[in-house]
Amino acid sequence: MPKVECKDGWSIERLARLAGLAIVGLAAATGGIAHAQGASDSKTTAAADEEDVLVMKGTNLEIRGTILEETDSKVRIKGVKYGIPFETEYAKSDILSIRRGKKTEGSSKTPATPAANPADTKTPARETKPEPAAAGDQVRVYYAELKGEFGTDITQTPIRRAIKDAQDNKADVIIFMLENEIKMRDGSEVQNDVAGLFDQIFRAEAITPIFVEEIPKQWPKQPKVVFWVKQAMGGASLLPFVCPNIYMSSEARIGGIGYLTEMINRGDKVVADKQYSLRLGHARGWFIAGGYDPRLLHAMAVRDFVLSAKITGDSIEYFERMADPLKGEILLTDDGAGANVDSMGDRVRAVGNDVLTLDSKTARTLRISKGTTDSLDDLMFQLGLDRTGKIIPGRSKQIMEGWSRDVADATKRLQALWREYNEVTVAEPGGFDERSKARSTQIAKLNQMLELIRRYEEVLADQFPEVQIRGLIDRIKFQQMSDNR
């Protein structure tokens, strides 16, 4: 019996392929794009003069905005960086100096911290000692595991639900254990570094505002957020940098967003430059909001960006050039050109230096990680919570696992509905009424697909394009209107 004809070029195979999570491949083209530090940040304007500025230890990084609160131990500042609003609290021990803007100059009850000597380039690194709770206090600790595939299992809705659950449980500290996996098109897991996953930044853009904007606005008493990283590759590597408290397991890695220039350096160079700036601009704002030097992002993402560092005692300096071993400098990334190109084996094992992949040792050396630990008990100890902290029995496990299960079920149901749509046939004798009934059945199947897509839009919208499905519905309706009895 004939099927209802719909010349749309779609097939089960195509939709099933769209349902798979593909990893973005590298372009064959190579070439360098000049590093831009964002000239607008360095311009002296009237607006900039009105901003308060925190100069961070270890990097001389400037956090600009409006100081909302200052005590003997902390400073809370609010501002906007690269279009991303943030409101963040910094420990005074992490701040080198504070410069008051004109609008607040002289208005603070707390004296400004003395300015740093411009000639002193050896600034102390961020303090890494744990912050013990006050005697007699019980610190409520909420623990959540972000496991699975970034953008599917690790995504905004379950994270938002977990944070709401933490708030309902009156958490003082929220620990996120992050361990993502990367899967190939056939579903097999990739264990090692995969270059070219930087485009996952657009999925990260839907998640990072939860930490830099929503928590500061929605929590009257701000919780301490901690990322305990076991693996953060691809877009997941950007999440920990919104938080000043990063700890890593001994085998942890952060990276997998390398070779950005190769990925987008195709066709028109002007267009490529814009794409490059767009991607890096957003992510740089997250690094700055978390208190990290954005040059680390460039080293992680761009093959021809050279970065070296010098660690002396508790101070650290970065240089955008090759290292001088005689001065005690270490090379983080080279230019990835000529004899410096990493071998394929090094790239697969994530041990090369064309781009920066952080392991626990390097992250600790660079003061990115505050500690290395392989157990939750030891993490609690390093946080100074082994005696005063208590893990509260929240619902994070049910929330995260329930979301993953529901998304997997929805994906299977969508594939089944697509098969059923394609299998609709016209019953004999194949008259107008039979054709109308078949078309109504097809439209019903497609509407059920749309309902599922809307429910899990953040995961399924790209895999099952809603606009295409709506186009099919419109086409079937037009066929029905044009049909002759």
C-alpha positions, 0 to 999 in steps of 0.5 A: 500500500502506498505511503502518504507522499511528502517530498521533504527529503527527510528520512529516519536515518537523517533524523536519527543522525541528528539525534546523535551528539556529533563532535565538531571536526577540525578544519584542514586549514591552518593559520594564526589570528592575532591575539586581541586583549580587548582595547575597550578595557584599556581606554580611559573614559569618564565611565571607567573613572567612576568604577571601583577596581579590585586588583587581584593578587598573583595576576594583577587582574583588574575587576571593575564595577561597584563595590556593594560591601566591604568588611575586614575579610571580604569585598562584594563587587557588582559589574558587567564584563563582556556583556555578562553581569556578575556579582561576586564576593572576594576574600581580602586575602586574594586582593592586592589593592582597591582603587575607588571610583569617583562616585564612591571615593571617600564614601566608604567607611572602610579605608581603601587598601594601599595601591600597589607599587607599579614597579613591583611586578612580583605579586603574591598569589591567591591565598590557598589556605582553607577558611575554617568556620567559626567555633560552634557553627555547623556549616551545611554542605550541599553536594551535587554530582555533574556527571555525563555528557555536557549539554545533555546530562550537565545542563541548566535545568537540573543544575538550577533545580539542584541549586534551588534544592540547596537553597531550600535546605539552607546550604552554606556551601555547595560542592559541585563534583564535575566529571563529564564525558565526551561521546563520538557520533556512534555513542562511544566515549572519548577518553582523551583530549578532543580538539575543536570543542570550543563551540560548546561555549554556546551551551555553556552560555546558558549555564554560567549565568546561574553562577554569576548572576542568579545565585547572587540575586536569589540568595540573601545569604550567599553560599560558598560555591566549590567546583571539585573537578574530576574531568572537565573537557570541551564546554564543561571546562569553562564552568569551573572558571566562574568560581574562585574555589576550584579543587581537582582530583589527582587524575583530573583534566581541564581543556579540550577547547583547543585549536580554535583558530584552525576550527574557524579560520576558513573562508573570509578572514574578516568573518573568521576574526569576528567568530574568533572574537565572539567566542573568546569574548564571552568566555573571557568574561567568565574567567574575569568574573571568577578571578582568573587571568584571561590569558589562560583561556587564550592558551587553552583555545588558540594554538599559536598563542604563546604563554609562559610563567614564572613562579617565585615563592607565592608570586606568579608572573605570565609572559606572552613569549617563550620561556627563559629557563635561565630565569626559572620560567616554565613554558605553558604553550608554544606557537604550535608551528614547525618543529613545535607542532605536537604529534598526534599521539601527544594531542590524543593523550593531552600531553602536548603544549600547542594548547593548554590542557590543565592537569592537577599538578599544573593547575595547582602550580598556577594557583588555579586549583586550591588543592588536589583530592580524590575523596569527598572527606579529604575535600571537606578537610581541605575546605576546613569543614571536616569538624564543623561541616555536615553534608545535608541530605538533599535531592541532587542525586534524584534530580540529576539522574532523573533528568538524564533518564527523562531526556534519554526516554524523550529521545527514544520516543522522538525517534519512534514517533518519526518512524511511525510518521513515516510508516503511515499508509493510506488504507484501501481503497485509497480515497479522499477520506482515507488520505485525510485520515492518514494526513491527520495521523501524520500531523498528530505524530509530528505535534507529539514530537513538538511537545517533547522538543519543547519540554526538553528544548535545551537538549533536543532543539538542535538535534530535532529542529522544530522549524523543520517539523513545523514545515512538514505540518504546513506542507501536509495541511497544504496537500490536504487543502489541494486534494481533490475528492 
